[in-house]
Amino acid sequence: MPLLQRTISQLQYGGNYTWSEADELYGPSTEVVVLLSVCYGAISVLSVAGNSLVMWAVLGSRRMQRSATNWLLANLAFADVIIGLFVVPFQFQAALLQRWDLPDFMCSFCPFVQTLSVNVSIFTLTTIAVRRYRAVAKPLKVSRWQARFTIITIWAAGIVLAMPMIITLQVREVPISNSNPHLTKPFCDFVGVPFEVLKWYRRLVVGTQYFLPLVIIIVMYVLLARRLWGAQPPGNAQNQRDATLLRNKKRVIKMLVVVVALFALCWLPLQTYNVLQDIFPKINEYRYINIIWFCCDWLAMSNSVCNPFVYGIYNDNFRRRFRSRCVLCSRLLNMPQPAQSLDTGRVPSSVLYHPGRQSDKRRRSSNLSALAATQITYRTNDVRDNRLSV
């Protein structure tokens, strides 16, 4: 955690500070703490809810499962759900409290999950870009099994790159002040790793999970745009259908480009900081660097919230699925429950033959019929809608 490392470094090498003095120098104000807590909490909730909806939309529709790209988008959503569940809440509080108060195993688990999730996200976006270009340059149908094998490969590569986090990160007691070495605080840090090795590993992570994949993605989409936007089909009926398919493909490419652009913009400040702190370590001595780091980290984490909104804006299939799932949840929540009596004795005849019972039955029957009709409508839409899926 860069914020904790900065504070520890200043305490160890910057003079006879006490921990309270360091908190005053480097700790954010109460107003900032409240603001950041609300912002990080909102990211966690929205990320889990929105990306779970994306996975439900894909996995709940056989038609959407026929597209390899949809499987990859569901994989991207799953990685973002993991960020919302395990990364945002725990690492944020550790940086805010300037100490590690969580269980020891989470010291290595949380950074491992964050690195793994970011790896999976960018590797998935790179795979989508390459597959999209190959689909236009050399059209070949990709089966669901091939898509699943690709997803397994992505996760395996992400785990290998993130594995050093599990091996080297440990909780250790760090002296609070040079004047009193017996006063310590728990701190999650790399143990037994030379500084030069750690520096090169950081550069490797930044290169493989950000800069190199973005170069590949940009090249693929530039080549793809030249092919798609340079195509001019003739005006007969057959080619009119091809023109419609081409127009749909362009919309999908625009959506994917927006997803990649948001990823690049959201992660750029934090990745830039990671590079600069190795090249110019003195930037960590800047008084407000902690606030800057929080802003960069929050922006990076917020990327996990963006994609469901992009899908809903740019893609009709996802928008329709989101709407249908929300309607279904609303109907299930509003469905009246049958009254249950806690009395085990005989029920009076006046209750058994109350005139209002028949109207209640009719209302429940009507609600169940409406829900069944809604589910039938969703499946019928899958059959009637022949538009190109993502």
Secondary structure as GFF3:
##gff-version 3
##sequence-region A 1 390
A	DSSP	alpha_helix	2	13	.	.	.	ID=ss1
A	DSSP	alpha_helix	19	26	.	.	.	ID=ss2
A	DSSP	alpha_helix	30	59	.	.	.	ID=ss3
A	DSSP	alpha_helix	62	65	.	.	.	ID=ss4
A	DSSP	alpha_helix	68	82	.	.	.	ID=ss5
A	DSSP	pi_helix	83	87	.	.	.	ID=ss6
A	DSSP	alpha_helix	88	97	.	.	.	ID=ss7
A	DSSP	alpha_helix	105	137	.	.	.	ID=ss8
A	DSSP	alpha_helix	144	168	.	.	.	ID=ss9
A	DSSP	beta_strand	169	177	.	.	.	ID=ss10
A	DSSP	beta_strand	180	190	.	.	.	ID=ss11
A	DSSP	alpha_helix	195	206	.	.	.	ID=ss12
A	DSSP	pi_helix	207	211	.	.	.	ID=ss13
A	DSSP	alpha_helix	212	229	.	.	.	ID=ss14
A	DSSP	alpha_helix	237	279	.	.	.	ID=ss15
A	DSSP	three_ten_helix	281	285	.	.	.	ID=ss16
A	DSSP	alpha_helix	289	314	.	.	.	ID=ss17
A	DSSP	alpha_helix	316	334	.	.	.	ID=ss18
A	DSSP	alpha_helix	349	352	.	.	.	ID=ss19
A	DSSP	alpha_helix	356	384	.	.	.	ID=ss20
###
